[in-house]
């Protein structure tokens, strides 16, 4: 029988209790939660099972496909390249990737990739891109350079669910000579000692949790909460996501910077604490304060053309919009989530990084009631530590 394991400071005991209750009730099957405040891990816990039959315990080193939480690491890679002077997020993409200028895209900027506002949230139907093709950037990236924007770039966001990593990854390849997968491994995960990778090497497959899928990608990002307009339909179904495919060798062996990162709450917190802690984690400096400031420059604020809900994006991450994303409070905070309910939050005001990842997928890309429960509980605990009252 699984029980909640790991370390949890007494002040965060309600978080442990919530995870235990959710697993016991079946709300969660298996999950991990991690919180770092001012460089100290105050909560690193896991519970539940990695298989749908509840026979294999979730362990400390269990990893899982974290879906769009992968974007937070991929976009960090681009910000690191900016910080090193290898590219400039305010420059045109075509400066580094000349072929991208085709079909009226010569003025689209790097920051538009990082704010989902390039006008290219997916592949054209005529490209006939399959999920297997998505796993191979050499096949699926060139068509993106040829197509025309679906709306005026920079004016609105349209969530780049599956292809943001292809766009960002090609920039990384052009300016560093490394694939995105290799850059994340050598320049982010290894220096930080973080158990995170794009895809997963075969020796790690035995410790990867299964995924319990929701009905479909469209129903969970669309039906009931999104008007499936033509842009959304093209972006989300060409090709659509598949939890079953994500358990196979093509996905695990591929490079999908938007969606096939494998890790756990601990590794996401380790990496993204780079932002919360001012650019440096345990002596490993990856960003300057000036580059972190860029993250909080609002790029879009309004109805996302793909997800069909109001969202606010900075450069690389979502920004607070409490009336529509209530689990994220006001402040100098950035965040994103993954299909099914996983989440990663970087609160620079509190120097706090929070992550929750799970295998029983629910509705939504920016969280669901389970996600909100964990985040609210963590913030309540953090406020009690400092004597704050809930706003």
PATORPA-854829 format. One line per 8 residues: number of its first residue (from 0); their letters; for each residue x, y, z of C-alpha. Coordinates in steps of 0.1 Angstrom, whole numbers. Each point is the difference from the previous one (the first is absolute). Layout:
NUM) A) X,Y,Z  ...
//
This chain:
0) XXXXXXXX) 0,0,0  14,34,-10  6,26,27  12,35,-3  38,1,0  26,26,0  9,32,19  -25,26,11
8) XXXXXXXX) 7,28,25  -27,1,28  -13,33,-14  -9,-18,-32  -17,-30,16  -33,9,-16  15,-6,-34  10,-35,10
16) XXXXXXXX) -34,-6,14  -17,11,-32  22,-22,-22  -7,-30,23  -38,7,0  0,4,-38  17,-33,-6  -21,-19,26
24) XXXXXXXX) -32,14,-16  11,-8,-36  1,37,-9  37,-5,-8  15,-34,-10  36,10,3  16,34,4  29,20,14
32) XXXXXXXX) 1,35,15  30,22,7  4,35,15  33,20,3  1,33,19  31,22,-1  21,-30,-10  -13,-24,26
40) XXXXXXXX) -21,-30,-10  -29,2,25  -21,-27,-16  10,-29,-22  -26,-27,2  -15,-28,-22  -28,-25,4  -21,-25,-19
48) XXXXXXXX) 7,-23,-29  16,1,-34  -23,-26,-16  -38,2,-5  -6,-31,20  16,14,31  27,-26,4  33,19,-5
56) XXXXXXXX) 8,28,25  10,34,-12  36,3,13  24,29,6  16,-4,-34  -32,-6,-20  -2,23,-30  -29,7,-24
64) XXXXXXXX) -7,18,-32  -9,35,13  -16,12,-33  1,38,-3  20,6,32  27,-10,-25  -5,35,-15  13,16,32
72) XXXXXXXX) 33,-17,-4  2,5,-38  -7,37,4  26,3,27  25,-14,-25  -9,29,-24  4,25,29  34,-15,8
80) XXXXXXXX) 10,5,-36  -11,36,2  19,5,32  31,-14,-16  -3,24,-29  -6,-28,-25  -34,15,-10  -22,29,9
88) XXXXXXXX) -37,-7,8  -8,34,-15  16,-9,-34  -18,-14,-30  1,-38,-1  12,2,-36  33,15,12  9,-34,14
96) XXXXXXXX) -22,-22,-23  -1,17,-34  -24,-25,-15  -26,11,25  -5,33,-18  -21,-17,-27  -37,8,-4  0,33,18
104) XXXXXXXX) 18,-11,32  31,22,-3  -11,23,29  -10,-27,25  22,2,31  15,-26,23  -21,13,28  -31,-8,-20
112) XXXXXXXX) 9,-37,2  3,3,38  -34,17,3  -19,-22,-24  -6,29,-23  18,-9,-32  -33,-8,-18  13,-35,-6
120) XXXXXXXX) -15,-22,27  2,-32,-20  4,-16,-33  -20,5,-31  -24,-28,-9  18,-5,-34  32,-9,18  -14,-33,12
128) XXXXXXXX) 21,0,31  -4,-30,22  8,-5,37  30,-20,-11  11,29,-22  -4,24,29  26,-21,19  26,7,-27
136) XXXXXXXX) 7,38,-4  19,-6,-32  -33,-10,-16  -25,22,19  19,33,4  7,9,-37  -38,3,-9  -4,26,28
144) XXXXXXXX) 25,22,-17  -20,-1,-33  -35,8,12  -17,34,4  -12,13,34  -36,-8,8  -5,35,16  21,32,4
152) XXXXXXXX) 30,-10,20  5,16,34  -36,11,3  -15,-29,18  11,-33,15  -11,-33,-15  14,-28,21  28,-19,-18
160) XXXXXXXX) -9,-33,16  22,-24,-20  23,22,-21  15,26,23  30,-22,7  6,-5,-37  3,37,-5  20,6,31
168) XXXXXXXX) 21,-31,-6  10,11,-35  12,33,14  21,-19,26  14,-22,-27  9,30,-22  17,20,27  17,-27,21
176) XXXXXXXX) 6,-29,-24  -18,-23,24  -34,-16,-2  -25,13,25  1,-34,18  38,2,3  0,36,11  -25,-8,28
184) XXXXXXXX) 20,-30,11  34,17,-1  -7,36,9  -30,-3,24  -7,-35,14  36,-12,6  14,32,16  -30,1,23
192) XXXXXXXX) -1,-37,7  -36,-1,-11  -17,-32,-10  -16,14,-31  4,-8,-37  -18,5,-33  -12,-34,-9  15,-27,21
200) XXXXXXXX) 30,-23,-5  -9,-37,-1  17,-8,33  -25,23,17  -31,-15,-14  -6,-24,29  -4,30,24  -25,19,-22
208) XXXXXXXX) -35,1,13  -29,-8,-23  -25,26,-10  -37,-3,6  -15,21,-29  -30,23,0  -25,-6,-28  20,20,-26
216) XXXXXXXX) 22,30,-5  -28,19,-17  -26,-7,27  24,9,28  13,33,-15  -32,7,-19  -34,-15,5  -20,18,27
224) XXXXXXXX) 25,28,5  14,8,-35  -18,10,-31  17,-22,-26  5,27,-26  19,-10,-32  34,12,15  -5,-21,31
232) XXXXXXXX) -12,-30,-20  31,1,-23  24,6,29  -13,-27,23  -8,-28,-24  27,1,-26  12,-23,15  -18,-3,33
240) XXXXXXXX) 18,-11,32  -2,-36,12  9,-12,35  2,-35,-14  26,10,-27  20,18,27  7,-33,16  16,-14,-31
248) XXXXXXXX) 36,-1,-14  -5,27,-27  -11,26,26  26,-9,26  27,-1,-26  -10,33,-16  5,37,6  -33,19,6
256) XXXXXXXX) 11,30,20  -36,10,6  -12,-32,15  23,-30,4  21,10,30  3,-27,26  6,8,37  -18,5,33
264) XXXXXXXX) -10,28,23  35,1,15  18,3,-32  -23,27,-13  4,20,32  38,-4,-1  2,14,-36  -26,27,2
272) XXXXXXXX) 13,13,34  25,17,-23  -27,26,-5  -14,2,35  35,4,15  12,27,-22  19,-21,-26  22,-22,22
280) XXXXXXXX) -6,-33,17  27,-13,24  28,18,-18  -12,-9,-35  -8,33,-17  -21,-3,-31  -18,34,-3  7,36,9
288) XXXXXXXX) -26,22,18  -4,20,-32  -10,-31,-20  -24,-10,28  -16,35,-3  -8,-8,-36  -23,-29,10  -23,25,17
296) XXXXXXXX) -4,23,-30  -36,-6,-11  -3,-11,-36  -36,-9,-3  -31,3,22  -33,-12,-12  -19,-29,-16  24,-27,-11
304) XXXXXXXX) -10,-10,-35  7,-37,5  -9,-7,36  -30,24,-2  5,15,34  16,33,12  37,-4,7  29,23,6
312) XXXXXXXX) 35,-8,-12  34,15,7  31,-12,-18  1,-37,6  -28,-5,26  -35,8,10  -5,29,23  -27,6,27
320) XXXXXXXX) -35,6,-11  -19,-9,32  -35,5,-14  6,-28,-25  29,-20,15  -10,2,37  27,-22,14  27,25,-10
328) XXXXXXXX) 0,30,23  10,35,-10  37,8,2  33,-5,-18  -10,-36,-8  3,-21,-32  -13,-35,-6  -13,-26,-24
336) XXXXXXXX) -17,-34,2  -1,-33,-19  -29,-19,-16  -18,-18,28  7,23,29  37,2,7  14,34,9  32,20,6
344) XXXXXXXX) -1,34,17  28,25,5  -7,27,26  29,24,0  -16,21,28  1,-29,24  30,-17,-16  -23,-30,-2
352) XXXXXXXX) -3,-27,-27  -28,-25,0  -7,-31,-21  -26,-27,-1  1,-29,-25  -24,-29,-3  -9,-30,-22  -38,1,2
360) XXXXXXXX) -8,27,-25  -29,24,4  -14,29,-19  20,30,-11  34,13,-9  4,27,27  -13,-21,29  -32,-16,13
368) XXXXXXXX) -16,-3,35  27,-24,12  27,24,-11  -17,30,16  -4,-20,33  38,-6,2  10,35,-10  -25,16,24
376) XXXXXXXX) 11,-22,29  37,8,-7  -6,37,-1  -21,-2,32  30,-17,17  25,25,-14  -21,30,12  -3,-14,35
384) XXXXXXX) 38,-2,2  2,38,-7  -32,10,18  -17,11,-33  -37,0,-4  -16,-15,-31  -8,28,-25
//
